[in-house]
Amino acid sequence: MARLASFLIGLAARKSARPFERAAADPSEAQLNLLRRMMERNRDTEYGRQYGFAGVRSFEDYRKAVPLVDYNDISDRIDRITQGEKNILTAETPVLFAQTSGTTGKPKYIPVTSTCRAGGGMTTWLHFARKDHPKVLSGKVLIIVSPAIEGHTESGIPFGSTSGMLVKELPKGVQSAYSVPYDVYEVGDYEAKYYALLRFGLADNVTFLGTANPSSILMLAEMADRMSEQLIRDTRDGVLSSEANLTAGLRQAIESRLRKDPARAKALEKARSKRDGRLLPCDYWPNMALLGCWKGGTVSSYIQRFPEYYDPDGHGMVPIRDMGYLASEARMSIPVSDHGAGGVLTVNLNVFEFAAVKQVDDDPDGAERWQYLGAAGLEVGMEYYVFISTTGGLYRYDINDVIEVVDMWKKTPVVAFRRKGRGMTNITGEKLSVNQVIEALNRTAQALQVSPSHFRAEPDVSKSRYVFKVEFEGAFPKEKHVDFLRGLDNALSDLNIEYKAKRASKRLKPPRLEVMKKGWYERGKQGLVAEGKRLFQAKTIVLDAKQGYRPEPRETEAEAELQSA
């Protein structure tokens, strides 16, 4: 059965790769054809009528007729769609809303249509992975995803995770290739979820492990090592730990899939004893052919720790392939090799426009003056802001991401995500915005009746946490510092669902507070002026996304940390 499932996955992968390869050979034609199809299909929608989709025959027409937007510009229309109105952005009714964090605390709902889901991005990814790693599907597949459905809109349309929905709706003939049943992904408690993933995964010959964030792969390996005795015992007895935080319904559904496996438990115990009590993936998954996760940007530090678990003896690290440039809005690239963190633009699935980083940063309010380029007009080594149009109803959408063109494949750019753009930062996928930081600061200051005169948040990527530097007006007792830090942490969790999720899963570590000496901000500004900056250019930076954490021991008066996750 598993062999049949592998065959069916391979067949689907080859089929989905064909239009991708054809489009990559002529991206200009592919992009124009896709644009025309999108305009024709949605010409009679409210948005299509307002902006003249019917008259768009070229990219020049498109840019003249349709404005550049961000989520706030179209949020009212999306709200109406969630309430059941039709024919607003697309002729298709969304089958799902991908939920992600908004800049003001209100979640964003990204519409996903049947056409979006028919793109086959993951199966195309698998096609190229199998070409280089033929044994990737020789055993079981273990992937880590979020729940498919986390709730429903007023009109009954579900919102949740597109990757989770993909797993939930796997054909029966394919399900046997996957190690973990879908019910496990519905577990809300992160500790219990990862324990359940391991209960199934440790029982199988897993040859492919995939998820977007490499911190999740590390977390899985660390938990297996930490809970090895219990996992081995539970494998032998065919049970779930009574300590796992599971609802009665989920416990029953998951436990019914488990079987006693004394032989596997004995093999795991033998592997553990050979390593003086440690249980590592290289021992329980010795045939692992490929790891799939993000490799670039701020998450690259996690990759550096993989050999500790997958190659502790120095025999050769398991190959790692980037999962591609992924966002709630769209899959925007597909890696075709293990090299680097770049992937080929999905010119068959989305319409892309770009503007040079320098141009945007030098003239941030001049969208009408930016020079927009298509996929075929990009240069290797250059960084660009990305604007996308999708079959889900986003048109000339400013995703506020910066990519770098690292190579060309056929005639299409290979791009790597570099960072969030204007006013945002991102350590583990939380996409923290300036607005959220300011609002969290204001809430906390009001609750504790203190007055911060200057403030800066800096991402400490090496320790996967944020450092908040605050200069207070007047005296602020040291015993209140932890309360202030906890208030910031809680407020950011309220304002940003992704921040809350990453803190709950421990991928984002507890933040740190540095209380700065009086005059810290002014001295910093004077230093910038001394370096040649004009006074008006020495602006207050609330969220330092570009520079990241920079220790300032001479300016730090006191420090505080949260000890618990």
C-alpha positions in Angstrom: 0.0 0.0 0.0 2.8 2.4 0.9 4.5 1.6 -2.4 1.3 2.4 -4.3 1.0 5.7 -2.4 4.6 6.6 -3.3 3.8 5.9 -7.0 0.7 8.0 -6.9 2.5 11.0 -5.3 5.3 10.7 -7.9 2.7 10.6 -10.7 1.0 13.8 -9.4 4.4 15.5 -8.9 5.5 14.9 -12.6 2.1 16.2 -13.8 2.2 19.4 -11.8 5.8 20.1 -12.8 5.1 20.3 -16.5 3.3 23.7 -16.6 5.9 25.1 -14.2 8.8 24.1 -16.5 7.0 25.4 -19.6 6.4 28.8 -17.9 10.0 29.0 -16.6 11.2 28.7 -20.2 9.3 31.8 -21.3 8.3 33.8 -18.2 7.2 36.9 -20.1 4.7 35.0 -22.1 3.6 32.9 -19.1 3.0 36.1 -17.0 1.1 37.9 -19.7 -1.1 34.9 -20.4 -1.8 34.5 -16.7 -2.6 38.2 -16.2 -5.1 38.1 -19.2 -6.8 35.0 -17.8 -7.1 36.6 -14.3 -8.5 39.8 -15.9 -11.0 37.9 -18.1 -12.2 35.6 -15.3 -12.8 38.5 -12.9 -13.8 41.3 -15.2 -17.4 41.4 -13.9 -16.5 41.4 -10.2 -16.9 44.6 -8.1 -13.2 45.1 -8.2 -12.9 44.3 -11.8 -15.6 46.7 -12.9 -14.1 49.5 -10.7 -10.6 49.2 -12.2 -11.4 48.2 -15.7 -10.2 44.6 -15.9 -12.0 44.3 -19.2 -9.6 46.8 -20.9 -6.4 45.3 -19.6 -4.4 43.6 -22.4 -0.8 44.4 -21.3 1.2 45.1 -18.1 1.2 48.7 -19.0 -2.6 48.7 -19.1 -2.6 46.9 -15.7 -0.3 49.3 -14.0 -2.3 52.3 -15.3 -5.7 50.9 -14.3 -5.1 49.0 -11.1 -3.6 50.7 -7.9 -0.9 49.2 -5.7 -2.5 48.1 -2.4 -1.8 46.6 0.9 -4.1 44.6 3.2 -5.6 47.7 4.8 -6.7 49.0 1.4 -8.8 46.0 0.7 -9.8 44.8 4.2 -13.3 46.2 4.0 -13.9 44.2 0.8 -12.5 41.0 2.4 -14.7 41.6 5.5 -17.7 41.6 3.2 -16.5 38.3 1.6 -16.2 36.7 5.0 -19.8 37.8 5.7 -21.0 35.9 2.6 -21.0 38.6 -0.2 -19.9 37.2 -3.6 -18.3 38.5 -6.7 -16.3 41.2 -4.9 -12.6 40.3 -5.7 -13.0 37.1 -7.7 -15.8 35.3 -9.5 -14.9 32.3 -7.4 -16.1 32.0 -3.8 -13.1 31.3 -1.5 -13.0 27.8 -0.1 -10.7 28.9 2.7 -9.2 32.0 4.3 -5.5 31.7 5.3 -5.3 33.5 8.6 -2.2 35.5 9.5 -1.2 38.4 11.7 -2.2 42.0 10.7 -0.2 45.1 11.5 -2.8 46.4 13.9 -3.6 43.3 15.9 -6.7 42.3 13.8 -5.9 39.1 11.9 -5.7 39.2 8.1 -7.9 36.8 6.1 -6.3 35.9 2.8 -8.8 34.4 0.4 -7.9 31.0 -1.1 -9.9 29.8 -4.1 -10.1 26.4 -5.8 -7.9 27.8 -8.6 -5.2 28.7 -6.0 -5.3 25.2 -4.5 -5.0 23.6 -8.0 -1.6 25.0 -8.5 0.2 22.0 -7.1 3.1 23.9 -5.6 4.1 21.2 -3.1 3.8 18.3 -5.6 6.0 20.3 -8.0 8.5 20.7 -5.2 8.5 16.9 -4.6 9.1 16.3 -8.3 12.4 18.0 -8.3 13.3 16.6 -4.8 12.8 13.1 -6.1 14.9 13.7 -9.2 17.9 14.4 -6.9 16.9 12.1 -4.0 15.2 9.0 -5.5 14.7 7.4 -2.0 12.9 10.4 -0.5 9.6 8.5 -0.8 11.0 5.0 -0.2 9.8 5.2 3.5 7.2 7.3 5.3 6.7 11.1 5.0 6.5 13.1 8.2 5.5 16.8 7.9 4.5 19.4 10.5 1.6 21.6 9.6 -1.0 23.8 11.4 -4.6 22.7 11.7 -6.6 23.0 8.5 -9.5 24.7 10.1 -9.2 27.0 13.1 -12.7 28.5 12.8 -15.3 29.7 10.4 -16.4 33.1 9.2 -19.9 34.5 9.6 -20.9 32.9 6.3 -19.4 29.5 7.2 -16.2 29.6 5.1 -13.4 28.0 7.1 -10.2 29.8 8.0 -6.9 28.1 8.9 -3.9 26.7 7.2 -3.6 25.8 3.5 -0.8 23.3 4.2 -3.0 21.7 6.9 -5.9 21.5 4.5 -3.7 19.8 2.0 -2.9 17.0 4.5 -6.5 16.8 5.7 -7.8 16.2 2.2 -5.2 13.7 1.0 -6.8 10.9 -1.1 -7.1 7.6 0.8 -4.6 6.0 -1.6 -2.0 8.5 -0.6 -2.5 8.6 3.1 -0.5 5.5 3.8 2.7 7.3 2.7 2.3 9.7 5.6 3.5 8.7 9.1 1.2 10.9 11.1 -2.7 10.9 10.9 -4.3 14.2 10.4 -5.9 14.2 13.9 -2.5 14.9 15.4 -2.4 18.3 13.8 -5.6 19.3 15.5 -3.9 19.1 19.0 -3.8 22.6 20.4 -1.1 22.1 23.1 2.3 22.3 21.4 4.0 19.9 23.9 1.3 17.3 23.4 1.3 17.9 19.6 5.0 17.2 19.2 4.8 14.3 21.5 2.1 12.8 19.4 4.1 13.4 16.2 7.0 11.5 17.7 4.8 8.6 18.8 3.9 7.9 15.2 7.2 9.0 13.7 9.4 6.9 15.9 7.5 3.8 14.9 8.2 4.3 11.2 11.0 4.3 8.7 10.8 8.0 7.9 12.7 9.1 4.8 11.4 12.6 4.4 10.8 15.2 7.2 9.4 18.5 6.1 8.1 21.8 7.6 8.6 25.4 6.8 10.5 26.5 10.0 13.7 24.6 10.9 13.2 25.5 14.5 10.3 22.9 14.5 12.7 20.2 13.2 15.1 21.0 16.1 12.2 21.1 18.6 11.1 17.6 17.5 14.6 16.2 17.8 15.2 17.8 21.2 11.9 16.5 22.6 12.6 12.9 21.4 15.9 13.1 23.2 14.4 14.6 26.4 11.4 12.3 26.5 13.2 9.2 25.2 12.4 6.9 28.1 8.7 7.6 28.0 8.5 7.5 24.2 10.1 4.1 24.2 7.9 2.8 26.9 4.7 4.1 25.2 5.9 2.6 21.9 6.2 -0.8 23.5 2.8 -0.5 25.2 1.0 1.1 22.2 -0.4 4.0 24.3 -0.4 7.8 24.6 1.0 9.3 27.8 -1.7 10.1 30.3 0.1 13.4 30.9 -0.3 14.6 27.3 -2.8 17.5 27.2 -5.4 16.2 24.8 -9.2 16.4 24.6 -11.0 13.2 25.2 -12.1 13.1 21.5 -8.7 13.6 20.1 -7.1 11.2 22.5 -9.4 8.5 21.5 -9.0 9.2 17.7 -5.2 9.2 18.0 -4.8 6.3 20.3 -7.0 4.1 18.2 -4.3 4.4 15.5 -1.5 3.1 17.7 -0.3 -0.5 18.2 2.0 -2.2 20.6 5.4 -2.5 19.1 7.9 -4.3 21.5 10.4 -4.9 18.7 10.6 -1.3 17.8 10.8 -0.2 21.4 13.7 -2.7 21.9 15.6 -1.3 18.9 15.1 2.3 20.1 16.3 1.3 23.6 19.4 -0.3 22.0 20.2 2.8 20.1 19.7 4.9 23.2 22.1 2.8 25.3 24.8 3.1 22.6 24.7 6.9 23.1 24.8 6.9 26.8 21.1 7.7 27.2 20.7 10.0 24.1 18.2 9.2 21.4 18.9 11.0 18.1 17.2 11.1 14.7 20.3 9.7 13.0 19.6 6.5 15.0 15.8 6.1 14.8 15.6 7.4 11.2 18.8 6.1 9.6 17.4 6.1 6.1 16.4 9.8 6.1 16.9 10.9 2.5 16.0 14.6 2.8 15.0 17.3 5.2 12.8 20.1 3.9 12.7 23.6 5.6 13.6 27.2 5.1 17.3 27.7 4.9 17.8 31.4 4.5 17.1 34.7 6.2 16.9 34.8 10.0 16.3 31.1 10.4 19.7 30.0 9.0 21.1 29.8 12.6 18.9 26.8 13.3 20.3 24.9 10.3 23.8 25.1 11.9 22.6 23.0 14.8 21.2 20.2 12.6 24.4 18.1 12.5 24.2 17.7 16.3 21.2 15.5 15.8 21.5 14.2 12.2 25.3 13.8 11.9 26.9 13.6 15.4 29.5 11.1 14.3 30.6 13.1 11.2 29.6 10.5 8.6 27.7 12.9 6.4 24.8 15.3 7.0 21.4 14.5 5.6 20.7 16.8 2.5 18.5 19.8 3.2 16.4 21.5 0.6 14.7 24.8 1.1 10.9 24.7 1.1 10.6 27.8 -1.1 9.4 31.3 -0.7 6.1 30.8 1.1 3.6 33.2 2.5 -0.1 33.1 3.5 -0.7 35.0 0.3 0.9 32.5 -2.1 3.6 30.1 -2.9 6.1 32.2 -4.7 9.0 29.9 -5.5 10.0 26.3 -5.9 13.6 25.3 -5.3 14.9 22.9 -7.9 18.1 21.9 -6.1 19.6 21.7 -2.5 21.9 24.6 -3.2 21.3 27.7 -1.1 17.9 29.1 -0.1 16.7 30.1 -3.6 13.7 29.0 -5.5 12.4 29.5 -9.1 9.6 32.1 -9.2 6.2 30.4 -9.7 5.4 32.4 -12.9 2.7 29.8 -13.8 0.8 30.5 -10.6 1.1 34.2 -9.7 1.7 37.5 -11.5 4.8 39.3 -10.1 6.0 42.8 -10.2 9.2 44.2 -8.6 10.8 47.5 -7.6 14.5 47.9 -6.7 15.1 48.2 -2.9 17.1 51.4 -3.2 14.4 53.1 -5.2 11.7 52.2 -2.7 13.7 53.0 0.4 14.8 56.3 -1.0 11.3 57.3 -1.9 9.0 55.3 0.3 5.8 57.3 -0.4 6.4 57.5 -4.2 4.7 54.3 -5.4 3.6 56.1 -8.5 7.2 57.0 -9.3 8.7 53.5 -8.8 9.9 51.6 -11.8 8.1 48.3 -11.9 9.8 45.3 -13.5 8.5 41.9 -14.5 10.1 38.6 -13.8 12.1 38.7 -17.0 13.6 42.1 -16.2 15.5 41.2 -12.9 19.2 41.1 -12.4 21.2 38.5 -10.5 22.6 40.0 -7.3 20.0 42.7 -7.0 17.4 43.1 -4.2 13.8 43.9 -4.9 10.5 44.5 -3.2 7.8 42.1 -4.4 4.2 42.9 -5.5 1.9 40.0 -6.4 -1.4 39.3 -8.1 -3.0 36.0 -7.2 -5.9 33.8 -8.4 -7.3 34.3 -4.9 -8.2 37.9 -5.5 -5.1 40.0 -4.6 -4.1 42.5 -7.3 -0.9 44.4 -7.2 -0.6 43.5 -3.6 2.4 44.9 -1.6 3.6 42.0 0.5 6.4 44.1 2.0 9.1 41.5 1.4 12.6 41.9 0.1 14.0 39.2 -2.1 17.4 38.8 -3.8 17.9 37.3 -7.3 20.5 34.6 -6.7 20.5 32.8 -10.0 18.5 32.0 -13.2 16.9 28.7 -14.1 15.9 28.4 -17.7 14.9 32.0 -18.2 13.3 32.6 -14.8 14.9 34.2 -11.8 15.8 32.1 -8.8 15.0 34.2 -5.7 15.7 34.0 -2.0 13.7 35.8 0.7 16.0 38.2 2.6 13.8 40.0 5.1 10.6 41.8 5.8 10.5 45.2 4.3 9.4 48.6 5.6 8.6 48.7 9.3 8.7 44.9 10.0 11.0 42.2 11.4 10.8 38.5 11.4 12.7 35.9 13.5 10.6 32.8 13.4 7.6 33.8 11.2 6.0 36.2 13.6 6.2 39.3 11.2 6.3 41.9 14.0 5.3 45.4 12.9 6.2 48.9 14.1 2.5 49.5 14.8 2.3 46.4 17.1 5.4 47.4 19.0 4.1 50.9 19.6 0.7 49.7 20.7 2.2 47.1 23.0 4.4 49.7 24.6 1.5 52.1 25.1 -0.7 49.4 26.7 2.1 48.3 29.1 3.1 51.9 30.0 -0.5 52.8 30.7 -1.1 49.7 32.8 2.0 50.3 35.0 1.7 54.1 34.9 5.2 54.7 33.6 6.5 57.0 30.9 9.1 55.6 28.5 10.8 58.5 26.8 12.5 56.5 24.1 12.2 52.9 23.0 13.6 50.4 20.5 12.9 46.7 19.8 15.8 44.7 18.3 15.6 41.1 17.1 18.3 39.0 18.6 18.4 36.3 15.9 21.2 34.2 17.5 19.0 33.6 20.6 15.6 33.7 18.8 14.2 36.5 21.0 13.5 40.3 21.1 15.4 42.7 23.1 13.5 45.8 24.2 15.6 48.9 25.0 13.8 51.5 27.1 14.8 54.9 28.5 12.2 55.9 31.1 11.3 59.3 32.4 11.8 59.6 36.1 12.4 56.7 38.4 11.2 53.3 37.6 11.8 50.7 40.4 14.0 47.7 39.5 11.4 45.3 41.0 8.9 46.5 38.3 11.2 45.7 35.4 10.0 42.1 35.0 6.4 43.3 35.2 7.0 45.8 32.3 8.7 43.1 30.2 5.8 40.6 30.9 3.3 43.3 30.0 5.1 43.9 26.6 5.2 40.1 25.9 1.5 39.6 26.7 0.5 42.7 24.7 2.4 41.5 21.6 0.8 38.1 22.0 -2.6 39.8 22.0 -1.8 42.0 19.0 0.0 39.4 16.8 -1.3 35.8 16.5 1.9 34.6 15.0 4.0 36.1 17.9 1.6 34.3 20.3 1.9 31.0 18.4 5.7 31.2 18.2 6.0 32.0 21.9 3.7 29.2 22.8 5.7 26.7 20.8 8.9 28.0 22.3 10.4 28.8 18.9 10.4 32.4 20.0 12.2 32.6 23.3 11.2 34.9 26.2 12.2 38.5 25.5 14.8 40.6 27.3 14.5 44.2 28.7 17.4 46.6 28.8 16.7 49.7 30.8 18.9 52.4 29.2 20.6 55.3 31.0 19.2 58.8 30.8 20.2 60.5 27.6 20.8 57.3 25.7 18.7 58.2 22.7 20.2 61.7 22.4 23.7 60.4 22.6 22.9 57.9 19.9 21.5 60.6 17.7 24.5 62.8 18.2 26.7 59.9 17.2 24.9 59.5 13.9 25.3 63.2 13.2 29.0 62.9 14.0 29.2 60.1 11.4 27.8 62.4 8.8 24.1 61.9 9.0 22.0 65.0 8.7 20.0 65.8 11.8 16.6 65.2 10.2 17.9 61.7 9.1 18.7 60.7 12.6 15.2 59.4 13.2 13.7 57.5 16.1 13.8 53.8 15.2 11.2 51.8 17.1 11.8 48.5 15.5 15.3 47.9 14.2 14.7 45.4 11.5 17.8 46.0 9.5 20.6 46.1 12.1 19.3 43.6 14.7 20.5 43.4 18.3 23.5 45.4 19.2 24.7 45.3 22.8 25.3 48.6 24.4 26.9 47.8 27.8 28.0 51.3 28.6 24.4 52.6 28.1 22.6 49.8 29.9 21.5 50.7 33.4 19.6 47.5 34.3 18.4 44.2 32.7 15.5 41.9 33.1 14.4 38.6 31.6 11.4 36.3 31.8 12.5 33.0 33.1 9.5 31.0 32.0 8.5 30.5 28.4 
